[in-house]
Structures are given as structure tokens and as C-alpha cells.
């Protein structure tokens, strides 16, 4: 293949990647997806120059020595070895630091029981709320995304459907099946668990993904936003852990409403549950907040 053609194709490919990384994206639908996209952009800005450099060296070497029938191996070069070692270390430190800032966020990494096993450590990092003694808790208010009082939802996975329990132990409790409704801009804290098997809640549009284990809670937080001029948006929820013959049909919906519409919906649910057999759950307690 003609070397000039190879170089031209490589340059075009790298340029397209650069344009892709520089193209402004639409308004993000949640804090989670914004964090993930920002991290990907940072990594792309690092990867593109490295790719150009490596490919440039490769093409230069191929072109320079293409007619050499007796190539000689590179001799030891301490300066070169130190240079690539230091450069690699700097790149890895940058990538690790950038990733840690995102993965350590409660909206991405979530909060697990390990954090609350030692009460002293837990008190230093968060306002702890034990949740059936299984490890779920409310992160500190300053760690939560969004504004206003947090909405707490117990997300229960079970073959092959989803149940969403709302409430704070104050008697204002209700549940929905298959659809989780949340308000825009407010912190939403989801305590994810399972009743029977390994599952995983996954909402790609919102950048949400968390494992569901029986007898254990994994906590993840989010804050969503609506497109300008809209009072509602709908997002598909999947089970992302193979759980049996009905796995592909274990779907749900996450509906984001404006604050006003959410309050109307919540009141409708509370009024409709007056004759419900759902028992009030005292396991959902807010930290410095009011009923969700």
C-alpha cells in the first residue's frame, strides 16, 4: 500500500476523532452522564496526541528503513528510557486522578456497606442512616447533586420486574411497579437491592448503573434535568445482569417530571394509597430532610 495513502488516511482518522471530541454535546440529562462524558473527553484529549505521536514514529520508522536489508537493533539509551518512563508515569497519574474524581463521586461510584461497617469512619464521611441494617445510608448533604430536599427510593429487583418504594417512615409511603418517577434538579438517592437473585439497574440515558444483591443495599445518587421547554422525559431502565430466562424482558421506565408535576403525582400516589395494604416502612429515614 502506498505510504502516502496510509499517512493520509491516518491523519483523516485522527482529525475525525478530534472533531468528535470537540463537538459540543446537547444538554446533559443527569449529573451522572455529565460526569462520565466529561471524563471521556479528558481521556480523549490525552489519547489523541499519544496516538498521533506513536503512529507518526511508526510511519517514520517504516519509511526510513523500508529499503534497509540489514537493520541494526537500537542500542541502550538511558536518556530515552528515562524519558518514556517519566512520560508514561505522568500520563497514568493524570488518567488516574481524573478517573478518581469521577469514580469517587456518589453519583458514579455509589455508596456501599463497606463505608458504614466502621461507624467512626462512616461518621467522618457521611451522615449515616442505617437501612434495615443492611448497609444503605444517606450520603452527607454536601455530597449530593442537585438542590433541595433529597428524594429517597428503594429500588427492588425481582424476577422479572422492578418495584420502587417511596417513603421516609413518616407514614407517607407508597410504591410503584415498573416505573420510577423522580423530580428534576432535586437530589435522588436510590437504595438498590434484590429479593431473589443478582440483578443490576441500568439507565443508559442518565448514566445510572448499580448492582442489586439479595439482602444488601447499594446506594447511588443522581440529579436530573429536563430539555428546555419540556415538563417530562422518559428513559428506559434495563437489568444489566443476566438473571434467567426472563432477563431480556426485565425492563422498567424512569420518568423525570418538573417539580410542580412531581408534587402533583406524589399527592396522587399518597391519596390513592389510603386503602392500600402497603405497610409503612420505617427503614427510609432522611437526614435533615422531609418526606420525599
C-alpha positions in Angstrom: 0.0 0.0 0.0 1.3 3.5 -0.9 2.8 5.1 2.2 1.4 8.5 1.4 -2.1 7.0 1.2 -1.6 5.3 4.6 -0.4 8.5 6.2 -3.3 10.5 4.6 -5.9 8.0 5.9 -4.4 8.1 9.4 -4.4 11.9 9.5 -8.0 12.0 8.4 -8.9 9.4 11.1 -7.2 11.3 13.8 -8.8 14.6 12.6 -12.3 13.0 12.8 -11.6 11.8 16.3 -10.5 15.3 17.3 -13.7 16.8 15.8 -15.8 14.2 17.6 -14.2 15.2 20.9 -14.6 18.9 20.2 -18.2 18.7 19.0 -20.4 20.3 21.7 -22.9 17.9 23.1 -26.6 18.5 23.9 -27.6 19.4 27.4 -26.9 16.5 29.7 -29.9 14.7 31.1 -28.3 14.0 34.5 -25.3 14.8 36.7 -24.1 11.2 36.2 -23.9 11.3 32.4 -22.3 14.7 32.5 -19.5 13.4 34.8 -19.0 10.4 32.5 -18.9 12.4 29.3 -16.5 15.0 30.8 -14.2 12.2 31.9 -14.3 10.6 28.4 -13.5 14.0 26.8 -10.4 14.4 29.1 -9.2 10.9 28.3 -9.8 11.6 24.6 -7.7 14.8 24.7 -4.9 12.7 26.1 -5.3 9.7 23.8 -5.3 11.7 20.5 -1.9 13.3 20.9 -0.4 10.0 22.0 -2.0 8.2 19.1 -0.6 10.8 16.7 2.9 10.6 18.2 3.0 6.8 18.2 1.6 6.4 14.7 4.0 9.2 13.5 7.0 7.4 14.9 5.8 4.1 13.4 5.3 5.6 9.9 8.6 7.5 10.1 10.4 4.3 11.0 8.8 2.2 8.3 9.5 4.8 5.7 13.1 5.5 6.8 14.2 1.8 7.0 12.0 0.3 4.3 15.0 -0.3 2.0 17.4 -1.4 4.7 18.2 -5.1 4.2 20.4 -5.3 7.3 18.7 -3.3 10.1 20.5 -2.9 13.4 18.8 -3.1 16.8 18.6 0.0 18.8 21.4 0.3 21.4 20.8 1.0 25.0 19.8 4.7 25.5 19.4 5.6 29.1 18.1 9.1 28.3 15.4 7.6 26.1 14.4 5.0 28.7 14.1 7.7 31.4 12.1 9.9 29.1 9.5 7.3 28.2 9.3 6.1 31.8 8.6 9.6 33.2 6.2 10.4 30.4 4.2 7.2 31.0 4.1 7.9 34.7 2.8 11.4 34.2 0.1 10.2 31.8 -1.0 7.4 34.1 -1.1 9.8 37.1 -3.3 12.2 35.1 -5.6 9.5 34.0 -5.8 8.0 37.5 -6.5 11.4 39.1 -9.2 12.3 36.5 -10.9 8.9 36.9 -10.7 9.1 40.7 -12.5 12.4 40.8 -15.4 10.8 38.9 -15.4 7.3 40.3 -15.2 8.7 43.9 -18.4 10.8 43.3 -21.5 9.4 45.0 -23.3 9.9 41.6 -20.9 7.4 39.9 -19.2 5.2 42.4 -22.1 5.0 44.7 -22.0 4.2 48.4 -21.7 0.6 49.8 -22.0 -1.1 53.1 -18.2 -1.1 53.5 -18.3 2.6 54.2 -20.6 2.1 57.2 -19.2 -1.0 58.7 -17.0 1.2 60.9 -19.3 3.8 62.5 -16.4 6.1 63.3 -15.2 6.1 59.8 -18.7 6.5 58.5 -19.5 9.5 60.7 -16.4 11.2 59.3 -17.6 10.8 55.7 -21.3 11.0 55.8 -24.5 11.4 57.9 -25.3 7.7 58.4 -28.7 6.3 58.1 -28.9 2.6 58.6 -31.4 1.0 56.4 -32.7 -2.4 57.7 -29.2 -2.9 59.0 -28.0 -3.9 55.5 -25.7 -1.1 54.8 -27.5 1.6 52.8 -27.2 5.1 54.0 -27.7 8.7 53.0 -24.5 10.5 51.9 -23.8 13.8 53.5 -26.0 16.6 52.2 -23.0 18.5 50.7 -22.1 15.4 48.7 -25.4 15.1 47.0 -26.0 16.5 43.5 -28.9 18.8 42.8 -30.8 21.2 45.1 -33.5 20.9 47.7 -34.6 18.0 49.9 -33.5 14.6 48.7 -36.0 12.1 47.3 -35.2 8.5 48.6 -36.3 5.5 46.6 -35.8 1.9 47.4 -35.2 0.1 44.1 -36.1 -3.6 44.5 -35.3 -6.1 41.7 -37.1 -9.3 41.5 -37.6 -11.8 38.7 -38.6 -10.3 36.3 -39.8 -6.8 37.3 -38.9 -3.7 39.4 -40.6 -2.2 42.4 -39.9 1.3 43.6 -40.7 2.1 47.2 -41.0 5.7 48.3 -41.2 6.9 51.8 -39.4 8.2 54.9 -41.0 6.2 57.8 -43.4 9.1 58.5 -46.5 7.3 57.1 -46.2 8.9 53.7 -45.3 5.7 51.9 -46.2 4.3 48.5 -44.8 2.0 45.8 -44.9 1.8 42.1 -44.1 -1.2 39.8 -42.2 -0.9 36.6 -41.9 2.9 36.6 -39.8 5.2 38.8 -40.9 8.9 38.8 -38.4 11.5 40.0 -38.3 15.3 40.0 -35.8 17.4 38.0 -32.9 19.1 39.7 -33.6 17.6 43.2 -31.2 15.0 44.7 -32.5 11.5 44.2 -30.9 8.7 46.3 -31.6 5.2 45.2 -31.1 2.2 47.6 -30.8 -0.7 45.3 -31.4 -4.3 46.4 -32.8 -7.6 45.2 -35.3 -10.1 46.6 -34.1 -13.2 44.9 -31.0 -13.1 42.6 -28.3 -11.0 41.2 -29.6 -8.1 39.1 -28.3 -4.7 38.0 -30.2 -1.5 37.5 -29.1 0.3 34.3 -30.4 3.6 32.8 -28.0 4.5 30.0 -29.6 7.8 29.2 -29.0 9.0 32.8 -25.6 7.3 33.3 -27.0 5.2 36.1 -25.8 1.6 36.8 -25.7 -0.2 40.1 -25.7 -3.9 41.1 -28.6 -5.4 43.1 -27.7 -8.1 45.7 -30.2 -10.0 47.9 -30.0 -8.9 51.5 -27.8 -5.9 50.8 -28.2 -2.3 49.6 -26.0 -0.4 47.2 -26.7 3.4 47.2 -26.4 5.7 44.2 -27.4 9.3 43.8 -28.4 11.5 40.9 -29.9 14.8 39.9 -31.7 15.0 36.5 -32.6 17.8 34.2 -35.3 18.3 31.5 -34.8 19.6 28.0 -35.8 23.3 27.7 -39.5 23.8 27.3 -40.4 20.2 28.4 -42.0 19.2 31.7 -41.4 15.4 31.3 -38.9 13.0 29.9 -38.8 9.2 29.8 -35.8 6.9 30.0 -35.5 3.1 29.6 -34.4 1.0 32.5 -32.7 -2.3 31.9 -31.5 -5.2 34.0 -27.8 -5.4 33.2 -27.0 -8.7 35.0 -28.1 -12.0 33.4 -30.8 -13.3 35.8 -32.6 -16.1 34.0 -35.0 -16.8 31.1 -36.9 -13.5 31.6 -33.8 -11.3 31.7 -34.3 -9.6 28.4 -37.9 -8.6 29.4 -36.9 -7.2 32.8 -37.4 -3.6 31.8 -38.7 -0.5 33.5 -39.1 3.2 33.0 -37.6 6.3 34.7 -39.8 9.3 34.2 -38.4 12.8 35.1 -41.0 15.4 35.9 -40.8 19.1 36.6 -41.0 19.9 40.3 -44.6 21.0 40.1 -45.8 17.9 38.2 -43.8 15.6 40.5 -45.6 17.1 43.6 -48.9 16.6 41.9 -48.0 13.0 41.1 -46.8 12.3 44.6 -50.0 13.6 46.1 -52.0 11.4 43.7 -50.0 8.4 44.9 -50.5 9.2 48.5 -54.2 9.7 48.1 -54.5 6.5 46.1 -52.7 4.5 48.8 -55.2 5.4 51.6 -56.8 1.9 51.2 -53.6 0.2 50.2 -52.2 -2.8 52.1 -48.6 -1.4 51.8 -47.1 -1.3 55.2 -45.3 1.9 56.3 -41.6 1.3 56.2 -39.5 2.9 58.9 -36.3 2.0 57.2 -36.2 5.0 54.9 -35.1 7.9 57.1 -34.0 11.2 55.7 -31.0 13.1 57.0 -32.1 16.6 57.7 -34.9 16.3 55.1 -38.6 15.9 54.7 -40.6 13.1 53.2 -39.8 12.5 49.5 
